[in-house]
Amino acid sequence: MDVYVNIKRWGGHVLLAICDIELLGKTLRDGGIVFAVREEFYKGLRMDVDEAVSLIDQSTVINIVGCNVVAKAIELSLIHI
């Protein structure tokens, strides 16, 4: 299962943005919450979800969107709900 990964570095920080490929360019809505999965922010390298979540340990800021990538990060105890 593939995801898009975009890595941005500034100063001593590394921002990791990951999204499920099918969400790129979509706008998500839940009640009054609207969230745009913008290509400018998320589109970068296309890679396997396992490879993408392995980058979490090397990042200082993480932004992930999508059932597949979030489920994998939870499964590996990298994030908690």
C-alpha positions in Angstrom: 0.0 0.0 0.0 1.5 3.3 -1.1 1.5 6.8 0.4 2.9 10.2 -0.4 5.7 11.5 1.7 7.0 15.0 1.9 10.0 15.9 4.1 10.8 19.5 4.9 13.9 20.6 6.9 14.4 23.9 8.7 16.9 24.7 11.4 17.1 21.6 13.6 13.6 20.4 12.7 12.4 17.8 10.3 8.7 18.0 9.2 7.3 14.7 7.9 4.0 14.9 6.0 2.4 11.6 4.9 -1.0 10.9 3.3 -2.7 7.9 1.8 -2.4 8.3 -2.0 -6.2 8.3 -2.6 -6.6 11.4 -0.4 -4.2 13.7 -2.2 -6.0 16.7 -3.5 -9.2 15.9 -1.6 -11.1 18.0 0.9 -12.2 16.0 4.0 -15.3 17.1 5.9 -16.7 16.1 9.3 -19.4 18.3 10.6 -18.0 21.8 10.8 -14.4 20.6 10.3 -12.9 21.0 6.8 -9.4 19.7 6.0 -7.8 20.1 2.6 -5.1 17.4 1.8 -3.1 19.8 -0.4 -0.6 18.6 -3.0 1.7 21.5 -2.1 2.1 20.1 1.4 1.8 16.3 1.1 2.9 15.4 -2.4 6.5 14.3 -2.5 7.9 10.8 -2.9 5.5 7.9 -3.4 6.5 4.9 -1.2 5.3 1.9 0.7 3.5 2.7 4.0 6.0 0.6 6.0 9.0 2.6 4.6 7.1 5.9 5.2 6.3 5.2 8.9 10.0 4.2 9.4 10.8 7.9 8.9 8.8 9.0 12.0 11.7 8.3 14.3 13.9 10.7 12.4 11.3 13.6 12.4 10.5 16.3 14.9 7.1 17.2 13.5 4.7 14.6 12.0 1.5 15.2 10.0 -0.2 12.1 8.8 -3.6 11.7 7.1 -5.4 8.6 6.0 -6.8 5.4 7.5 -3.9 3.2 6.1 -1.0 5.3 7.3 -2.6 6.1 10.7 -3.5 2.4 11.3 0.1 1.4 10.5 1.5 4.0 12.9 -0.8 2.8 15.6 0.0 -0.8 14.9 3.7 0.0 15.4 3.0 2.0 18.6 4.4 5.1 16.9 1.3 7.1 17.7 -1.4 6.7 20.2 -5.1 7.5 20.2 
